[in-house]
C-alpha cells in the first residue's frame, strides 16, 4: 500500500510562493509578447511605407526594390504574428492555471515552449519545469 509522503508546512509555503511567482512571470512574458506584436506592427508599417514609395529606392539604374521582396516579408509578418499571439495566450492561460493549481501538464508544455524564447522565456521555462516536477507540487495538484 503506497501512502503519499507527508509534506511539512515549510515546503508547502515555499511551493505556494514559487507557484505564485511563476504565475506572475508567465503574465510578464505574455506582456512581452504583446510588446513584440506592437513592434512587429510598427515594422510592417515602416516597411510597407518604404515599399509603397519606390522613388525613395531609385538608384543609378532607375529601378526600385522588387515587389516580390516585400511579399516574402508579408509571410514573415504573418508567421511571427501568429507565433507571438500563441505565446501570449498560452502564457496567460498557464499563469491562470498555475494560480488555480489546474492543468499542470499544460503548464509544463508551455514551459518547454518558453525555453525557446531566449533569454527571459528560457529562464521562466526552466524554473517552471523545476518547480512543477517536485513531488510536493505534484501532490498539491491532486495527482
C-alpha positions in Angstrom: 0.0 0.0 0.0 1.5 3.3 -1.2 0.9 6.2 1.1 1.8 9.7 -0.1 4.7 11.2 1.8 3.9 13.9 4.4 4.8 17.3 3.3 5.8 19.8 6.0 4.3 23.2 6.3 7.5 25.0 5.3 7.7 23.1 2.0 4.0 23.8 1.3 4.6 27.5 1.9 7.7 27.5 -0.3 5.8 25.8 -3.1 2.9 28.2 -2.9 5.3 31.2 -3.1 7.2 29.7 -6.0 4.0 28.9 -7.9 2.6 32.4 -7.3 5.9 34.0 -8.6 5.8 31.7 -11.6 2.3 32.8 -12.4 3.3 36.4 -12.3 6.3 35.8 -14.6 4.1 34.0 -17.0 1.9 37.1 -17.2 5.1 39.2 -17.7 6.3 37.0 -20.6 2.8 37.4 -22.1 3.1 41.1 -21.8 6.5 41.0 -23.6 4.8 39.0 -26.4 2.3 41.9 -26.7 5.2 44.3 -27.0 6.6 42.1 -29.7 3.3 42.2 -31.6 3.3 46.0 -31.4 6.9 46.1 -32.6 6.0 43.8 -35.5 3.1 46.0 -36.4 5.4 49.1 -36.4 8.0 47.3 -38.5 5.3 46.2 -41.0 4.0 49.8 -41.2 7.5 51.2 -41.9 8.3 48.5 -44.5 5.0 49.0 -46.3 5.5 52.7 -46.4 9.1 52.3 -47.8 7.9 49.9 -50.5 4.9 51.9 -51.4 7.2 54.8 -52.4 9.6 53.4 -54.9 11.1 56.8 -55.7 12.9 56.5 -52.4 14.7 53.5 -53.6 15.7 54.5 -57.1 19.3 54.2 -57.7 21.6 54.9 -60.6 19.9 52.2 -62.7 16.4 53.7 -62.1 14.9 50.6 -60.6 13.4 50.2 -57.1 13.2 47.1 -55.0 11.4 44.1 -56.4 7.8 43.7 -55.3 8.4 40.0 -54.5 10.8 41.0 -51.8 8.0 42.7 -49.8 5.7 39.7 -50.4 8.2 37.5 -48.7 8.2 39.8 -45.7 4.4 39.7 -45.5 4.6 36.0 -44.9 7.2 36.6 -42.2 4.9 39.1 -40.5 2.0 36.7 -40.6 4.1 33.8 -39.2 5.7 35.8 -36.5 2.4 37.5 -35.6 0.6 34.1 -35.2 3.6 32.8 -33.1 3.5 35.8 -30.8 -0.3 35.6 -30.3 0.0 31.9 -29.5 2.8 32.6 -27.0 0.8 35.4 -25.4 -2.4 33.4 -25.0 -0.5 30.2 -23.8 1.3 32.1 -21.1 -1.8 33.9 -19.9 -3.6 30.5 -19.6 -0.6 29.0 -17.9 -0.4 31.8 -15.4 -4.1 31.4 -14.6 -3.8 27.6 -14.4 -0.8 27.9 -12.0 -2.8 30.1 -9.7 -5.7 27.7 -9.7 -3.5 24.6 -9.5 -5.0 23.1 -12.6 -3.7 21.6 -15.8 -0.1 21.0 -14.6 0.8 19.2 -17.9 -0.3 22.2 -19.9 1.9 24.5 -17.9 4.8 22.1 -18.4 4.3 22.1 -22.2 4.1 25.9 -22.2 7.3 26.0 -20.1 9.0 23.8 -22.7 8.0 26.1 -25.4 9.1 29.2 -23.4 12.6 27.7 -23.3 12.8 28.6 -27.0 12.5 32.3 -26.2 15.9 33.4 -25.2 16.7 34.8 -22.5 13.6 35.5 -20.4 11.5 32.7 -21.7 14.3 30.2 -21.2 14.7 31.2 -17.5 11.0 31.1 -16.9 10.6 27.7 -18.7 13.5 26.1 -16.8 12.3 27.3 -13.4 8.7 26.3 -14.2 9.8 22.8 -15.1 11.9 22.5 -11.9 9.0 23.6 -9.7 6.3 21.7 -11.3 8.3 18.4 -11.3 8.6 18.5 -7.5 6.7 15.7 -5.7 5.3 18.2 -3.2 3.9 20.3 -6.1 2.5 17.3 -7.9 0.6 16.4 -4.7 -0.8 19.9 -4.4 -2.3 19.5 -7.9 -4.0 16.4 -6.6 -2.1 13.9 -8.7 
